[in-house]
Amino acid sequence: MSAANMKKVHFAKNILFAAIAACAAGAYAADAPNALPAPGPARKASIPASAEKTLANGLRIVVATRRATPLVTTALYLRSGAEVDPPRLSGLAAMTAGLLDKGTATRSAPQIAEAADALGGSIGTGAGWDSSSASITVTTPKLAAALDLIADIVLHPKFAQEEIDRLRKQSLDSLQLELSEPQGLAALVARRAVFGDGAYGHPADGTVPALPRITRADIVRLHDTYYRPDNALLVFAGDIDLDQAAKLAESAFGAWKNPATALPAPRAASGPSTLAASVVVDLPGTGQAAVALAHAGIARDAADYYAGLVANAVLGGGYSSRLNQEIRIKRGLSYGAGSALATLRHGGAFVANAQTKNPSAVEVAGLMYAELDRLGASEVPADEFAARKATLAGNYAFGLETTGSLAARVAGFAVYGQPLSELGAWPDKVQAVTPAQVQAFARTHLGRDGATLVVAGDAGQFAEALATAYPNTMRFEADKIDFDSADLKAVAATKNAPKK
């Protein structure tokens, strides 16, 4: 299309949008000239029924049938992830999962990729907190062959040394990039502040000292210990029913045997941390500062889980959330501010975050604290509350539209031991949350006591002001932090104190 024609199209679109906006404005301007349109009804999710069966070896099969298209996503989940990394071997679970499709006893990495491509799919592998997985999406007639391929990479990985070395280098390169940016540094420090020396405290993707320490023997040992049918979950989503899935699963995984030893007992999720209430990470020369306000959160099975979801949506879940309104829209201090509530098997974390100019870091930190205080001090107004819950419901519905996203959602319930009926009940449980419950959640879990403020950036531009506002402040040099240690080598850190 020529440049002239492109201009005509854009001009026509602008006229159309202006006409639509004018009509919409006329519909309510007479009654409320300064009012915004009311939020629409919550988007309804199409939630298929789920069914399950357990094989004789303990492998649990879960099926979410959706016949709309001849596609099926199948994913094998292990109920163990980065939380089982041994001390000083951060990144071991991630590396183990990342090597699954890099060669088996009978296939090389290129042959695995070619086999998946011939089936019209691609294999995804990885490890997060509490789970590791391997998945593929194919058309229904190709599912048996695809499942055999998944079984091969999960049960018979070769863990070739050259593939280990290649993945180690890639992981170190990615980590070095993360450590060169304020946001990455602030996130890693915030995790240590919340979980200390517990199982969730270390970086899941490894540390610069830990990745070179990982040997092939370590990888094989983790695989032998945790990759076992009584610790696994096989999910199917799409054009398949339970009977079909069970037959395919029995063929591919029926001979998989459990080791004689029991699964190791889990480590404590969190542990003591010696970090101060405020932490400065000095990254000289960086153009912006990352501000993170971290607090211990809740586990996935907590009674106030749904209240926590709504509380987080009000605070930082989207463009219209309070943090983004106060920090970005009203004051222009950031391109975006938000928050996340991570709910894990044995604990969780709440983290508010924003990136801003170095000199405005202290102001942004104050705004974050103020919004947490406000949520606990008064109930959320009805119109704001309805809008935030509608956003949650809409996002949930969007997360069920493809077979891949549906499989991930089903696995999210099953991995954390939640009943599969919860999949359909989720939207109604969100809608049932009251403003009083959100206020109670904020008072219980998001108060100033126990919170840790982390600011990473060019400390010369904000450290003194931060220490004045928050006297209990600890400072680290970015290139001297030891993320293998819960205290980040705090013995080498310095305490900032406000000048008299």
Backbone torsions as a table, in degrees:
resi	resn	phi	psi	omega
1	MET	NA	135.8	-178.0
2	SER	-71.9	163.2	179.2
3	ALA	-62.6	-36.5	179.8
4	ALA	-64.9	-44.1	179.1
5	ASN	-66.3	-36.8	176.8
6	MET	-59.5	-42.4	179.4
7	LYS	-61.8	-40.9	179.3
8	LYS	-62.4	-42.7	179.5
9	VAL	-62.2	-46.5	179.6
10	HIS	-62.3	-39.7	179.9
11	PHE	-63.8	-42.8	179.4
12	ALA	-63.3	-41.8	178.1
13	LYS	-61.8	-41.8	-179.6
14	ASN	-63.2	-39.9	178.4
15	ILE	-64.2	-43.7	180.0
16	LEU	-61.5	-46.6	-179.4
17	PHE	-63.5	-38.1	179.2
18	ALA	-64.9	-39.7	179.3
19	ALA	-65.5	-43.7	178.4
20	ILE	-61.0	-45.4	-179.2
21	ALA	-62.1	-40.1	-179.6
22	ALA	-64.5	-42.7	178.2
23	CYS	-63.3	-43.4	-180.0
24	ALA	-63.3	-41.2	-180.0
25	ALA	-63.8	-41.4	-179.0
26	GLY	-63.4	-24.9	-176.5
27	ALA	-67.5	-26.7	-177.1
28	TYR	-131.2	-4.1	-173.7
29	ALA	-63.7	-34.2	-175.6
30	ALA	-64.9	-37.0	-178.1
31	ASP	-84.8	-36.1	-176.4
32	ALA	-143.6	83.3	-172.3
33	PRO	-62.1	-24.2	-177.7
34	ASN	-110.2	9.4	-175.0
35	ALA	-90.5	147.6	171.4
36	LEU	-84.7	154.6	176.5
37	PRO	-60.0	145.1	177.2
38	ALA	-69.3	148.3	178.2
39	PRO	-62.6	144.5	178.3
40	GLY	-73.4	174.6	179.3
41	PRO	-65.5	153.0	179.3
42	ALA	-60.1	138.2	-179.1
43	ARG	-68.9	130.5	-179.0
44	LYS	-80.5	135.8	179.3
45	ALA	-94.9	140.0	173.4
46	SER	-89.6	103.7	-171.5
47	ILE	-113.6	109.1	-179.8
48	PRO	-72.8	154.1	175.6
49	ALA	-70.0	146.6	179.3
50	SER	-111.7	149.2	177.4
51	ALA	-137.8	159.3	-177.0
52	GLU	-148.6	161.9	177.8
53	LYS	-156.0	151.2	177.8
54	THR	-117.1	129.7	178.4
55	LEU	-74.7	168.1	-177.4
56	ALA	-60.8	-29.5	-179.4
57	ASN	-83.5	1.5	177.9
58	GLY	99.0	-4.6	179.5
59	LEU	-69.8	121.6	179.7
60	ARG	-89.1	130.1	179.6
61	ILE	-110.9	130.4	177.6
62	VAL	-126.5	132.9	-175.8
63	VAL	-127.2	130.0	170.8
64	ALA	-116.5	107.0	-173.4
65	THR	-85.5	127.9	173.7
66	ARG	-141.9	112.6	-171.9
67	ARG	-91.9	7.1	-172.8
68	ALA	-60.3	-38.4	-179.9
69	THR	-135.8	153.4	-179.3
70	PRO	-80.1	57.9	-179.9
71	LEU	-126.5	146.4	175.5
72	VAL	-138.9	132.2	167.8
73	THR	-100.8	129.2	173.3
74	THR	-121.5	136.3	-177.2
75	ALA	-141.5	130.1	174.5
76	LEU	-98.8	123.0	179.2
77	TYR	-111.2	134.5	166.9
78	LEU	-98.0	137.2	-177.6
79	ARG	-82.0	37.3	177.7
80	SER	-144.0	136.2	179.3
81	GLY	-139.2	-140.3	-174.5
82	ALA	-63.9	-19.1	179.9
83	GLU	-66.8	-14.8	178.4
84	VAL	-95.2	3.0	175.1
85	ASP	-56.7	130.1	176.0
86	PRO	-67.6	156.4	175.2
87	PRO	-53.7	137.9	178.3
88	ARG	69.6	11.1	174.2
89	LEU	-127.4	43.1	177.8
90	SER	-56.1	136.1	179.4
91	GLY	95.3	-1.5	-177.0
92	LEU	-65.0	-46.2	180.0
93	ALA	-64.4	-40.2	178.8
94	ALA	-64.2	-41.5	179.5
95	MET	-67.7	-40.4	179.1
96	THR	-59.8	-48.7	179.8
97	ALA	-66.0	-38.2	-179.3
98	GLY	-66.6	-19.8	-179.3
99	LEU	-93.1	-5.7	-175.3
100	LEU	-57.0	-43.0	-177.3
101	ASP	-94.9	19.9	-179.7
102	LYS	-105.4	23.8	175.5
103	GLY	132.2	138.1	175.2
104	THR	-124.8	-173.2	179.6
105	ALA	-63.7	-24.7	-175.9
106	THR	-121.5	-6.8	-177.6
107	ARG	-133.0	141.6	172.1
108	SER	-85.1	169.9	178.1
109	ALA	-58.0	-46.4	176.7
110	PRO	-61.4	-37.1	179.8
111	GLN	-66.8	-35.6	176.4
112	ILE	-65.1	-45.1	178.8
113	ALA	-62.5	-40.9	179.3
114	GLU	-66.3	-39.3	178.9
115	ALA	-64.1	-42.9	177.8
116	ALA	-65.0	-40.9	180.0
117	ASP	-64.3	-38.8	178.9
118	ALA	-64.3	-25.6	177.7
119	LEU	-86.9	-3.6	-179.5
120	GLY	82.6	19.6	-179.2
121	GLY	-135.8	-175.5	174.1
122	SER	-143.0	145.6	-176.7
123	ILE	-88.4	135.4	172.7
124	GLY	-115.8	131.8	176.5
125	THR	-131.5	156.5	177.9
126	GLY	171.2	171.2	177.7
127	ALA	-135.2	136.5	171.8
128	GLY	-118.7	-156.6	172.5
129	TRP	-80.6	129.2	174.8
130	ASP	78.1	-2.1	177.9
131	SER	-160.6	154.9	171.3
132	SER	-130.2	153.5	-173.0
133	SER	-152.8	160.5	171.0
134	ALA	-139.9	131.7	-173.4
135	SER	-144.4	162.2	176.1
136	ILE	-158.2	148.4	175.8
137	THR	-120.5	127.7	-177.9
138	VAL	-143.1	170.3	172.3
139	THR	-72.2	155.1	-173.7
140	THR	-52.9	-43.9	-179.2
141	PRO	-64.1	-19.9	-177.3
142	LYS	-94.8	2.4	-170.0
143	LEU	-65.7	-40.7	-178.6
144	ALA	-60.3	-45.1	178.9
145	ALA	-65.9	-38.4	179.1
146	ALA	-64.5	-39.8	-179.6
147	LEU	-68.2	-36.7	175.3
148	ASP	-62.1	-37.0	178.7
149	LEU	-67.3	-43.1	177.0
150	ILE	-62.0	-42.1	179.2
151	ALA	-62.0	-39.7	-178.8
152	ASP	-62.9	-46.0	-176.0
153	ILE	-73.2	-29.3	-179.1
154	VAL	-80.6	-39.0	-175.0
155	LEU	-89.2	-27.1	-172.7
156	HIS	-129.7	44.5	179.8
157	PRO	-67.7	143.9	-176.9
158	LYS	-86.3	-32.9	-177.2
159	PHE	53.6	52.2	179.1
160	ALA	-63.7	141.0	-175.6
161	GLN	-60.1	-38.7	-179.3
162	GLU	-65.7	-32.7	177.0
163	GLU	-72.8	-36.6	175.8
164	ILE	-61.4	-46.3	-179.0
165	ASP	-63.6	-38.6	-179.4
166	ARG	-66.7	-46.5	-180.0
167	LEU	-66.6	-36.1	178.1
168	ARG	-60.6	-43.9	179.6
169	LYS	-64.4	-43.8	178.5
170	GLN	-61.6	-41.6	-179.7
171	SER	-65.6	-40.6	178.3
172	LEU	-65.8	-39.2	178.0
173	ASP	-62.3	-44.2	179.0
174	SER	-64.8	-40.0	-179.3
175	LEU	-66.3	-41.5	179.0
176	GLN	-60.6	-37.6	177.2
177	LEU	-65.4	-43.9	179.3
178	GLU	-60.3	-40.6	-177.9
179	LEU	-75.9	-10.2	178.1
180	SER	-91.0	-3.0	-176.1
181	GLU	-117.6	140.0	-178.1
182	PRO	-57.3	-39.8	-177.2
183	GLN	-63.0	-43.7	179.0
184	GLY	-63.0	-44.0	179.2
185	LEU	-62.5	-46.7	-177.9
186	ALA	-62.0	-39.9	-179.4
187	ALA	-64.4	-42.1	-179.0
188	LEU	-68.7	-39.4	177.5
189	VAL	-66.5	-41.3	179.3
190	ALA	-60.5	-38.5	179.0
191	ARG	-63.3	-44.7	177.8
192	ARG	-64.4	-34.9	179.9
193	ALA	-64.4	-37.7	-177.8
194	VAL	-79.1	-46.4	-170.3
195	PHE	-105.2	-9.0	177.1
196	GLY	56.8	-130.2	-179.3
197	ASP	-94.3	17.7	179.1
198	GLY	-76.8	178.8	-174.3
199	ALA	-62.7	-26.7	-179.4
200	TYR	-95.8	5.8	-171.8
201	GLY	-83.7	-28.6	-174.2
202	HIS	-82.9	165.0	175.5
203	PRO	-71.0	126.1	-176.2
204	ALA	-63.4	-30.2	-177.5
205	ASP	-90.6	4.4	175.5
206	GLY	104.4	173.9	174.6
207	THR	-126.7	164.3	-178.6
208	VAL	-60.5	-41.4	176.1
209	PRO	-75.2	-33.1	-172.4
210	ALA	-74.2	-40.8	-175.9
211	LEU	-57.9	-43.0	176.6
212	PRO	-67.8	-18.9	179.8
213	ARG	-78.9	-19.6	-175.6
214	ILE	-71.4	125.7	-179.9
215	THR	-108.3	167.5	175.6
216	ARG	-60.3	-37.2	179.2
217	ALA	-61.6	-38.1	177.3
218	ASP	-62.8	-43.2	-179.2
219	ILE	-64.2	-47.2	179.4
220	VAL	-61.6	-40.3	-179.0
221	ARG	-63.8	-44.1	179.0
222	LEU	-64.3	-42.1	179.7
223	HIS	-62.7	-45.5	-179.5
224	ASP	-63.8	-31.3	-175.5
225	THR	-80.2	-42.3	-169.3
226	TYR	-111.2	-19.9	179.4
227	TYR	-88.0	89.4	-173.4
228	ARG	-149.8	149.8	-172.7
229	PRO	-63.3	-32.2	179.8
230	ASP	-77.4	1.4	174.8
231	ASN	-119.2	18.6	-171.9
232	ALA	-125.0	160.5	-179.5
233	LEU	-141.0	127.1	179.5
234	LEU	-110.9	116.6	-175.5
235	VAL	-107.4	135.7	171.7
236	PHE	-121.5	135.5	175.7
237	ALA	-138.3	124.5	177.8
238	GLY	132.4	-140.8	-170.9
239	ASP	-81.6	68.1	-177.5
240	ILE	-162.3	149.2	175.3
241	ASP	-113.2	177.9	-173.4
242	LEU	-64.8	-41.3	-179.0
243	ASP	-61.6	-45.4	178.6
244	GLN	-62.3	-45.0	-177.8
245	ALA	-63.1	-41.9	-178.2
246	ALA	-63.4	-40.4	179.0
247	LYS	-64.6	-44.7	178.9
248	LEU	-64.8	-41.9	180.0
249	ALA	-64.0	-41.1	179.0
250	GLU	-63.1	-39.9	179.4
251	SER	-65.9	-42.5	-175.1
252	ALA	-84.1	-35.1	-170.9
253	PHE	-123.9	0.1	-175.3
254	GLY	-61.2	-30.3	-178.5
255	ALA	-86.7	-2.9	179.9
256	TRP	-68.2	125.2	-175.5
257	LYS	-112.1	151.3	176.1
258	ASN	-82.9	145.2	173.4
259	PRO	-68.0	163.2	-177.9
260	ALA	-69.4	-26.3	-177.2
261	THR	-85.9	151.5	178.1
262	ALA	-78.3	161.8	174.6
263	LEU	-62.7	140.7	177.6
264	PRO	-62.2	149.6	175.3
265	ALA	-67.0	141.1	-179.4
266	PRO	-67.7	146.4	172.5
267	ARG	-72.1	159.9	174.8
268	ALA	-59.6	136.0	-175.7
269	ALA	-65.7	-36.6	-178.7
270	SER	-135.8	162.4	-178.8
271	GLY	-151.7	179.5	-175.9
272	PRO	-65.8	145.8	175.4
273	SER	-131.4	140.4	-179.6
274	THR	-97.9	11.8	-179.1
275	LEU	-70.0	148.0	178.7
276	ALA	-75.1	172.5	-179.6
277	ALA	-66.3	-23.8	176.4
278	SER	-130.5	137.4	-178.0
279	VAL	-130.3	129.8	174.6
280	VAL	-107.1	131.0	173.8
281	VAL	-114.7	115.1	-175.9
282	ASP	-87.9	117.4	175.9
283	LEU	-123.8	83.0	-171.6
284	PRO	-57.4	140.1	175.0
285	GLY	87.0	-7.7	179.8
286	THR	-73.4	145.4	-172.9
287	GLY	-76.2	-24.9	-177.6
288	GLN	-136.6	167.0	176.8
289	ALA	-113.9	142.4	173.1
290	ALA	-99.4	130.2	179.8
291	VAL	-114.9	125.7	178.4
292	ALA	-131.0	132.7	176.8
293	LEU	-116.0	111.4	-170.3
294	ALA	-112.3	144.3	-179.8
295	HIS	-145.2	144.5	172.2
296	ALA	-58.5	137.9	-176.6
297	GLY	-109.5	-141.1	-175.8
298	ILE	-128.3	158.2	174.9
299	ALA	-80.1	165.2	-177.3
300	ARG	-62.9	-29.7	-177.2
301	ASP	-93.8	15.2	-179.1
302	ALA	-65.6	145.7	-179.8
303	ALA	-62.8	-30.2	-178.9
304	ASP	-101.0	29.3	179.1
305	TYR	-57.1	-48.5	-176.2
306	TYR	-70.2	-35.6	174.0
307	ALA	-62.5	-37.5	177.4
308	GLY	-65.4	-40.0	177.6
309	LEU	-59.5	-45.8	-178.2
310	VAL	-69.7	-39.8	177.4
311	ALA	-58.6	-44.3	178.6
312	ASN	-65.6	-37.1	178.3
313	ALA	-63.1	-39.5	178.1
314	VAL	-65.6	-44.9	-175.8
315	LEU	-72.0	-51.2	-169.8
316	GLY	-148.1	20.6	-176.6
317	GLY	-96.7	70.2	175.5
318	GLY	124.1	176.9	-173.8
319	TYR	-61.6	-38.3	-175.8
320	SER	-90.2	7.7	-179.9
321	SER	-67.2	162.8	-175.6
322	ARG	-63.3	-42.9	-179.6
323	LEU	-61.7	-44.9	-179.9
324	ASN	-67.9	-37.2	177.2
325	GLN	-60.9	-48.0	-174.6
326	GLU	-73.9	-40.5	-171.5
327	ILE	-88.9	-42.9	-178.3
328	ARG	-93.1	-56.3	-168.6
329	ILE	-72.0	-46.9	-177.2
330	LYS	-77.5	-35.9	-171.0
331	ARG	-117.6	-11.1	178.5
332	GLY	62.1	34.1	-176.6
333	LEU	-90.9	-7.4	-177.3
334	SER	-158.4	157.4	172.5
335	TYR	-77.2	-13.6	178.9
336	GLY	179.8	137.0	176.6
337	ALA	-130.8	143.0	-178.6
338	GLY	-161.1	-167.7	179.4
339	SER	-153.2	164.4	179.2
340	ALA	-141.4	141.4	174.5
341	LEU	-114.4	106.6	178.5
342	ALA	-92.8	119.0	179.7
343	THR	-112.8	114.5	-174.4
344	LEU	-112.7	-176.8	-174.6
345	ARG	-65.9	-41.0	-174.1
346	HIS	-121.0	18.4	179.8
347	GLY	165.6	-167.3	-179.8
348	GLY	-172.9	-178.8	-179.3
349	ALA	-149.0	146.5	169.8
350	PHE	-114.2	130.0	179.1
351	VAL	-136.7	121.4	169.3
352	ALA	-93.5	143.7	-175.4
353	ASN	-150.2	152.1	175.4
354	ALA	-162.0	154.8	173.4
355	GLN	-116.3	135.7	-172.9
356	THR	-147.3	175.0	173.4
357	LYS	-64.3	145.5	-178.5
358	ASN	-51.7	-47.8	-176.9
359	PRO	-65.7	-20.2	-178.6
360	SER	-97.5	8.9	-177.5
361	ALA	-61.4	-40.8	-178.4
362	VAL	-67.1	-39.8	177.8
363	GLU	-62.4	-43.7	179.0
364	VAL	-62.6	-41.0	178.2
365	ALA	-60.5	-42.6	178.7
366	GLY	-62.6	-38.9	178.5
367	LEU	-65.8	-37.7	177.6
368	MET	-63.4	-47.9	178.7
369	TYR	-60.1	-40.8	-178.2
370	ALA	-62.9	-38.5	-179.5
371	GLU	-70.8	-36.3	174.5
372	LEU	-64.5	-41.0	177.5
373	ASP	-61.8	-44.4	-176.5
374	ARG	-63.5	-38.2	-178.7
375	LEU	-65.5	-34.0	178.1
376	GLY	-83.0	-18.1	-174.7
377	ALA	-86.7	-28.1	-176.5
378	SER	-150.6	156.3	180.0
379	GLU	-72.9	148.2	178.7
380	VAL	-70.4	132.4	178.3
381	PRO	-57.7	151.5	-171.5
382	ALA	-59.7	-43.5	-176.8
383	ASP	-67.1	-42.4	177.4
384	GLU	-64.7	-39.7	-178.3
385	PHE	-64.0	-44.0	179.9
386	ALA	-64.3	-39.5	-179.3
387	ALA	-65.7	-40.8	-178.0
388	ARG	-70.0	-38.4	177.6
389	LYS	-68.1	-35.0	177.0
390	ALA	-64.6	-37.2	176.8
391	THR	-63.3	-44.6	177.5
392	LEU	-59.2	-46.9	-178.5
393	ALA	-63.7	-40.3	179.0
394	GLY	-64.7	-42.8	178.4
395	ASN	-64.3	-37.0	178.3
396	TYR	-63.8	-42.6	179.5
397	ALA	-63.7	-43.8	178.1
398	PHE	-60.9	-31.2	-178.8
399	GLY	-76.4	6.6	179.0
400	LEU	-120.2	7.9	-168.9
401	GLU	-79.4	-31.0	179.1
402	THR	-106.2	161.0	177.7
403	THR	-64.4	-34.4	179.1
404	GLY	-65.8	-45.7	179.7
405	SER	-69.8	-33.2	176.6
406	LEU	-65.3	-44.0	178.2
407	ALA	-60.6	-42.2	179.7
408	ALA	-64.5	-39.8	179.8
409	ARG	-66.0	-44.5	178.2
410	VAL	-60.8	-44.0	179.5
411	ALA	-62.3	-35.7	179.2
412	GLY	-59.6	-35.9	175.8
413	PHE	-75.1	-45.3	-174.3
414	ALA	-68.6	-42.6	-178.7
415	VAL	-59.9	-35.0	-177.8
416	TYR	-96.4	16.0	173.0
417	GLY	70.7	21.6	178.5
418	GLN	-88.2	144.6	179.4
419	PRO	-62.5	143.1	-178.5
420	LEU	-65.1	-22.3	175.8
421	SER	-62.3	-21.5	179.2
422	GLU	-64.2	-25.4	-179.9
423	LEU	-57.8	-45.0	179.0
424	GLY	-81.3	-27.1	-177.1
425	ALA	-81.4	-15.4	-173.7
426	TRP	-52.0	-51.8	-178.1
427	PRO	-60.0	-41.1	-179.5
428	ASP	-66.8	-35.2	179.2
429	LYS	-69.6	-34.4	174.0
430	VAL	-64.7	-46.1	-178.9
431	GLN	-64.4	-25.3	-178.2
432	ALA	-78.7	-12.7	180.0
433	VAL	-65.6	138.1	-178.4
434	THR	-106.1	158.3	174.6
435	PRO	-56.4	-36.3	179.8
436	ALA	-64.1	-37.1	178.6
437	GLN	-67.3	-38.3	177.5
438	VAL	-67.0	-41.7	177.5
439	GLN	-62.0	-41.8	178.5
440	ALA	-64.7	-39.2	178.0
441	PHE	-61.6	-44.7	-179.7
442	ALA	-62.5	-41.4	179.6
443	ARG	-66.3	-37.4	-176.1
444	THR	-77.8	-40.7	-168.8
445	HIS	-113.8	-16.7	-170.6
446	LEU	-122.2	23.5	177.2
447	GLY	-72.7	169.8	-178.5
448	ARG	-66.0	-33.9	178.3
449	ASP	-65.3	128.5	179.6
450	GLY	90.5	-9.3	178.7
451	ALA	-81.8	149.4	176.0
452	THR	-123.9	127.3	176.7
453	LEU	-96.7	126.8	178.5
454	VAL	-121.3	127.1	176.1
455	VAL	-127.1	118.8	179.4
456	ALA	-115.6	128.9	-178.9
457	GLY	168.6	-159.1	178.4
458	ASP	-78.9	92.6	-169.9
459	ALA	-60.0	-25.1	179.1
460	GLY	-60.0	-20.3	-176.7
461	GLN	-97.1	-6.6	-177.7
462	PHE	-146.6	-13.3	-170.7
463	ALA	-62.6	-40.9	-177.8
464	GLU	-66.7	-43.6	178.9
465	ALA	-65.3	-36.8	179.9
466	LEU	-67.0	-41.5	179.8
467	ALA	-66.7	-29.4	176.3
468	THR	-69.6	-43.2	-179.5
469	ALA	-75.0	-33.5	-176.6
470	TYR	-133.3	85.5	-172.2
471	PRO	-58.5	-30.5	-179.4
472	ASN	-83.9	72.7	-174.4
473	THR	-120.5	136.8	179.3
474	MET	-115.9	141.3	-175.6
475	ARG	-121.7	138.5	177.1
476	PHE	-128.9	147.9	170.0
477	GLU	-87.5	132.6	-172.3
478	ALA	-56.7	-39.9	-175.3
479	ASP	-82.2	2.3	-180.0
480	LYS	-116.0	3.2	-179.3
481	ILE	-74.7	137.5	175.5
482	ASP	-108.6	99.8	-177.1
483	PHE	-76.0	-4.8	171.9
484	ASP	-78.7	-11.0	-177.2
485	SER	-109.6	137.6	-179.5
486	ALA	-63.6	-31.1	179.8
487	ASP	-95.3	8.0	178.2
488	LEU	55.8	29.6	-172.7
489	LYS	61.3	51.3	-176.6
490	ALA	-61.3	-19.7	178.9
491	VAL	-62.7	-23.1	179.7
492	ALA	-95.4	-1.5	-178.2
493	ALA	-83.7	166.3	-179.9
494	THR	-120.1	145.6	176.0
495	LYS	-89.6	131.6	173.8
496	ASN	-93.1	141.3	175.2
497	ALA	-133.6	144.7	179.5
498	PRO	-63.1	142.9	179.4
499	LYS	-73.8	143.0	-179.4
500	LYS	-78.0	NA	NA
